[in-house]
Each structure stands twice: as structure tokens, then as C-alpha cells.
Amino acid sequence: ASHAQGTHIPTDALGWVKKDNACGGYFADLPELTVSGNAITMTSQHGMLQLYDTSLLSGNATITRPGQTLVATRMAFMRDPDTLKLTCAELSSHIRLREPNALILAEHGLYCLKEDRKVLQYVLYRISLTSHLTAWGKAQEISQQTPNIFDLKTASFSTCSPLSPTWHVTGSHIVVN
């Protein structure tokens, strides 16, 4: 079962720390992103780069840009037929998107490099709303075209413990900013 469809919430993957308090724990602080400069870098354990066709990266395939790290088991990059520049990447399996206030886990997705646009499917997410309030939930799809604004489809949202949420909101469309 995918993250978004299964009933088990992998709380450790979201950074939930169990503790004997009113909530049964807390979300650990996300590590600082240490990306500097303006460059986009791509790395992987294996790769096949082609000038006129789809290029593939696999095995811990990573795209890093200022304030953002995206990791997936496999990335297939498409090129603009006129300029031959990389345009978008199809992402598959064990996707992990880290931004300064967000951690998003997904199974499938699309990432457009130039626009920094992301559409991820079968999602489990955690987003820091303030320094003391973190939201989490599941979504069939999450997209982002503007920093810190997340558009969720067929999703849940809660600020309670993921171990036993006292309340949560579900909806066909939720925007988190």
C-alpha cells in the first residue's frame, strides 16, 4: 500500500519522536538545508545521459537547488526538442522532497526544472506552519508552483499526533500556506 492509501503512518519517516507528554511525542526539528549558490546539481549512483532522448538517473538520484533537495529511486529527464535543455523529470519510487519548512514523501511525481514546479502522488507530508506548530497528513496528490504554498488533492490535514490524531480535516482540495 502506498503512503497515501495505507492505514499505517510511518511516523519515524516524518520525524515523529515518541515521548511521554500530552501529545505522545513531538516532531523533531528538520535538519537545516546547507545548499548555497544558485546552481542546480544532479547526482546518482547510475546514469545514462543522452543529448536527443530521455536521460535516466537511478539509485539515490538527487536534484539539489538552493533551499531544496529532491531524492528519488529513479528520475527520467525529458528535453526541449528545440533547445535540447532538460525540462522536466518523471520521478518514481521513494521520493523525498525537503524544503526549509517541509518534508514530503511520495511514490510518483513530476518535477519541472525551470519553473521549479512539482506534482507528487501518493503523498505523506509534514509542513511547519509556525516555529511551534507542524501539520501533517496524506494526499492523493500535492502540487507546488509557488514556494511555501501547497495544493493538496484528496487529502487529510492535522496538527495532532500522527499516533492518535484527535482531529483531522479531509477534503478533495486543501491549500496549505
C-alpha positions as CSV (number, residue, x, y, z in Angstrom):
1,A,0.0,0.0,0.0
2,S,1.2,3.5,-0.7
3,H,1.8,6.1,1.9
4,A,-1.4,7.9,1.0
5,Q,-3.7,4.9,0.8
6,G,-2.4,2.7,3.6
7,T,-3.7,3.0,7.2
8,H,-0.2,2.7,8.7
9,I,1.5,6.1,9.1
10,P,5.3,5.7,9.2
11,T,5.8,8.3,11.9
12,D,9.5,7.8,12.1
13,A,9.8,8.8,8.4
14,L,8.1,12.1,9.3
15,G,10.4,12.7,12.2
16,W,7.9,12.0,15.0
17,V,9.7,11.3,18.3
18,K,7.7,9.4,20.9
19,K,7.6,11.0,24.3
20,D,5.5,10.7,27.4
21,N,3.7,14.1,27.1
22,A,0.1,15.2,26.3
23,C,0.6,14.5,22.6
24,G,2.6,11.3,22.9
25,G,5.6,13.0,21.4
26,Y,6.7,15.7,19.0
27,F,8.1,16.4,15.6
28,A,11.8,16.7,15.7
29,D,13.3,19.8,14.0
30,L,14.1,19.2,10.4
31,P,17.8,19.5,9.7
32,E,19.0,22.7,8.1
33,L,19.4,22.6,4.3
34,T,23.0,23.5,3.5
35,V,22.6,24.3,-0.1
36,S,24.3,27.5,-1.3
37,G,24.7,29.3,-4.6
38,N,22.3,29.4,-7.5
39,A,23.3,26.2,-9.3
40,I,21.1,23.1,-9.7
41,T,23.1,19.9,-9.2
42,M,22.1,16.4,-10.1
43,T,23.7,13.2,-8.8
44,S,23.0,9.5,-8.7
45,Q,24.7,6.1,-8.4
46,H,23.9,5.2,-12.0
47,G,23.1,7.3,-15.0
48,M,22.5,7.3,-18.8
49,L,22.7,10.8,-20.3
50,Q,21.5,11.3,-23.9
51,L,21.6,14.5,-25.9
52,Y,18.5,13.9,-28.0
53,D,16.4,11.5,-25.9
54,T,15.4,10.8,-22.3
55,S,18.2,10.8,-19.8
56,L,18.0,8.5,-16.8
57,L,19.3,8.7,-13.2
58,S,18.9,5.9,-10.8
59,G,20.0,4.8,-7.3
60,N,19.6,7.7,-4.9
61,A,19.0,10.2,-7.8
62,T,19.2,13.7,-6.3
63,I,18.4,17.2,-7.6
64,T,19.7,19.9,-5.3
65,R,18.9,23.6,-5.7
66,P,19.1,26.5,-3.2
67,G,16.8,25.6,-0.3
68,Q,15.6,22.3,-1.8
69,T,16.7,18.7,-2.1
70,L,14.7,16.1,-4.1
71,V,15.7,12.4,-3.9
72,A,14.1,9.5,-5.8
73,T,15.0,6.0,-6.7
74,R,14.7,6.9,-10.4
75,M,14.4,10.1,-12.5
76,A,13.8,10.2,-16.2
77,F,14.6,13.6,-17.7
78,M,12.9,15.0,-20.8
79,R,14.4,17.6,-23.1
80,D,13.0,20.5,-25.0
81,P,13.2,19.4,-28.7
82,D,14.4,22.8,-29.9
83,T,16.9,23.8,-27.2
84,L,17.8,20.3,-26.0
85,K,17.8,21.6,-22.4
86,L,16.4,19.4,-19.7
87,T,12.8,20.5,-18.9
88,C,11.1,18.0,-16.6
89,A,11.8,14.8,-14.7
90,E,9.5,11.9,-14.1
91,L,10.1,10.7,-10.6
92,S,9.5,7.2,-9.3
93,S,9.7,5.3,-6.0
94,H,10.8,6.5,-2.6
95,I,10.6,10.2,-3.4
96,R,11.7,12.6,-0.6
97,L,11.4,16.3,-1.1
98,R,13.0,18.6,1.5
99,E,12.4,22.3,1.7
100,P,13.1,24.6,4.7
101,N,9.7,24.0,6.3
102,A,8.5,20.9,4.6
103,L,9.2,17.2,4.2
104,I,7.2,15.4,1.6
105,L,7.3,11.6,0.9
106,A,5.8,10.3,-2.3
107,E,5.7,7.4,-4.8
108,H,5.4,9.1,-8.2
109,G,5.8,12.6,-9.5
110,L,6.8,15.2,-12.0
111,Y,9.4,18.0,-11.4
112,C,9.8,20.8,-13.9
113,L,13.2,22.4,-13.5
114,K,12.8,25.8,-15.0
115,E,9.6,26.7,-13.2
116,D,10.5,24.7,-10.0
117,R,7.0,23.2,-10.3
118,K,6.3,19.9,-8.6
119,V,3.4,17.4,-8.7
120,L,3.8,14.4,-6.4
121,Q,1.4,11.5,-6.0
122,Y,0.6,9.1,-3.1
123,V,2.0,11.5,-0.5
124,L,2.7,11.7,3.2
125,Y,3.7,15.2,4.2
126,R,4.8,17.3,7.1
127,I,4.8,21.1,6.9
128,S,5.9,23.5,9.7
129,L,3.2,26.2,9.9
130,T,5.0,28.2,12.6
131,S,8.0,27.5,14.9
132,H,5.8,25.6,17.3
133,L,3.1,24.2,15.0
134,T,3.5,21.4,12.5
135,A,0.8,20.0,10.2
136,W,0.9,16.5,8.6
137,G,-1.3,14.4,6.5
138,K,-1.8,12.2,3.4
139,A,-2.7,13.2,-0.1
140,Q,-3.5,11.6,-3.3
141,E,-1.6,14.5,-5.0
142,I,0.3,17.5,-3.9
143,S,1.5,20.3,-6.2
144,Q,3.6,23.4,-5.7
145,Q,4.2,26.2,-8.1
146,T,4.9,28.9,-5.5
147,P,7.3,28.5,-2.5
148,N,5.5,27.6,0.7
149,I,2.1,27.1,-0.9
150,F,1.0,23.5,-1.3
151,D,-2.1,22.5,-3.2
152,L,-3.4,19.1,-1.9
153,K,-6.0,16.9,-3.6
154,T,-8.0,14.1,-1.9
155,A,-6.1,14.9,1.3
156,S,-6.1,14.9,5.1
157,F,-4.6,17.6,7.4
158,S,-4.0,17.6,11.1
159,T,-1.8,19.3,13.7
160,C,-2.3,16.4,16.2
161,S,-0.1,13.5,16.9
162,P,0.1,11.1,14.0
163,L,0.0,8.2,16.5
164,S,-3.6,9.0,17.6
165,P,-4.9,12.2,15.9
166,T,-7.7,13.8,18.0
167,W,-8.9,15.6,14.9
168,H,-8.2,15.9,11.2
169,V,-9.7,17.5,8.2
170,T,-10.2,15.7,4.9
171,G,-11.1,17.3,1.6
172,S,-11.0,17.0,-2.1
173,H,-8.9,20.2,-2.2
174,I,-6.9,21.7,0.6
175,V,-4.4,24.6,0.3
176,V,-1.6,24.9,2.9
177,N,0.4,28.2,3.0
